Amino acid sequence: MSSTVLPASNYVSVTWGIRTDSGGLTVTLLHRAGIMSQAGAGHVTVLTFDNFPNYEQVEVELRKMGRLFGDVSICNLWDWLRTEQVPVRATGTSADILKAFAPIADSDSFESTFRNGKELSRTRYASDDLTVLQVDHFREDGTMLLSDRRDFRERGVRGGRRIVLCDLQGNPYKLWKYPNDFYHWALDRMNGKTPTTYIIDSKTAVNMFVEYRRRNALTVHVIQGAHVEGTTADGRPILTQARSKSIAQIPAFDLVATLTKRQRRDVTDIVGASPNLVVIPNSVPLPDPQEIVLERPVDRGIVVAAFVPRKRVHLAIEAASKANSSAQIHLDVYGEGETRPKVEAMVTSAQADGYTTLHGYSTTALNETKTASFILITSETEGTPLVLLEGMAAGCIPISFDIPYGPSDIIVDGVNGFLIPDGDTDAMAAAIVRLQSLPEDKVLAMRAAAIQSVQSFNDAAVVQLWSKALRTAWKHKSARWWRALRKWQASNAEKAYARRAPEIGPKTPPAPRR
């Protein structure tokens, strides 16, 4: 791959948090960071914002797993801030800062995080044990770093936020009332006036970039997942609560990338014509088609998915159980998560123990697509599922619900896989049975067609798309006519959004404390 493809800039890939068992979005952004570092980006920083104390260990493990490669490193906001030289305020601490500064006391009820025996943070919760009311961060020498209080108006009741940064002695130094103002200060301090390209995948982190506009900062929003979760009775789109702000503010970003043309159409349907909107699919490392063994047992299926409500893994079990009554199959399921009890209950109720194996989470699960006959995809929504691309690249025939957005853009029903009406487990079972009954030459042809279908998702081709889009975006950023066009776009988007009047879906409740 050329070493001078991408425009000169600092490159920062933004997400909220990363773990070694994180799913497809994290795998995708780490892969993109790696191939960009090899294509002229130089060092790429993966910036995280969550309060997790062991990123050094995560980085080591991700390199061992092969998910972190090239000149790429992980930088956590709080670890970076611990290294910053915050001076003593020459004029002393103002009354407003002193009023806002109320660190969690030893006598309070709180949870702590530690690293190497040193306390790095304290978190205070509301009476529901879920709602965060305050987080205090410490430097490794024990001094107070920052206090983020979220119940300023009435202690114990969330409302009114005050963020106080402390100097190296732990004394209050600077105050923010709004978190985005603090994040913007940190971003400015991290990169100064150096041209910096921020590529934001996270639906959580992206909201802090909506109003982040700097001459030296190119903000790029990648819409990985579906932004709509249905329509109202009168035909209006229902936006996911997490993505509603960033979708409504599409003109605020220098560049917005969707994964498919269908996804782009749905975005413009809500916010109108968008000159900053492009289509760039995710890429996957594709094996040499000559190395794929097409001849394999036709009865083995696979599911690779997190056990979360959106993935609906229990429907894969249900479909397999219906298929097994007509054709003997075996289903290997790789994944873990909150809906495991529901999946296990489906295995029990369908009496599927004899032909279904729940393997749990595995970092090498996708290697199984090289020997499995078919892969079931039962999600409610996707962008371009990594498991779909890697499965097809390995000659594993996809049997997928027709959902927004990825499967229908790649799968041609009956040619390189099967597209099933969303949620129809009877139709999915019929497709599994049909595959078992096809002549061998037809099955081999479908495997070959699946492999061929994803060849355009290779790293080099996708990097070229990124190169063109980023070079154009940087060139446009300083052009007066482009700024005028963006103003028109913002006005047009506001009017289009008002006409479509999308509804905002319910907010996802906070995850239980571990």
FENZIFEN-V656322 format. One record per helix or strand. SS is the DSSP state (alpha for helix, beta for strand). FROM is the first residue (numbers start at 1). TO is the last residue. If there is no record, write none. Layout:
BEGIN
{{SS	FROM	TO} {SS	FROM	TO}}
END
This chain:
BEGIN
{{beta	10	14} {alpha	24	41} {beta	44	48} {alpha	55	65} {beta	72	76} {alpha	77	82} {alpha	95	100} {beta	111	115} {beta	118	125} {beta	132	138} {beta	144	149} {beta	154	154} {beta	157	157} {beta	162	166} {beta	172	176} {alpha	179	191} {beta	196	200} {alpha	205	209} {beta	214	214} {beta	217	223} {beta	228	231} {beta	237	239} {alpha	244	248} {alpha	250	252} {beta	255	258} {alpha	261	271} {beta	277	279} {alpha	289	291} {beta	300	304} {alpha	309	311} {alpha	313	324} {beta	330	334} {alpha	340	349} {beta	356	360} {alpha	365	370} {beta	374	377} {alpha	386	393} {beta	397	401} {alpha	407	410} {beta	413	413} {beta	417	420} {alpha	425	437} {alpha	440	453} {alpha	455	457} {alpha	459	477} {alpha	480	500} {beta	503	504}}
END
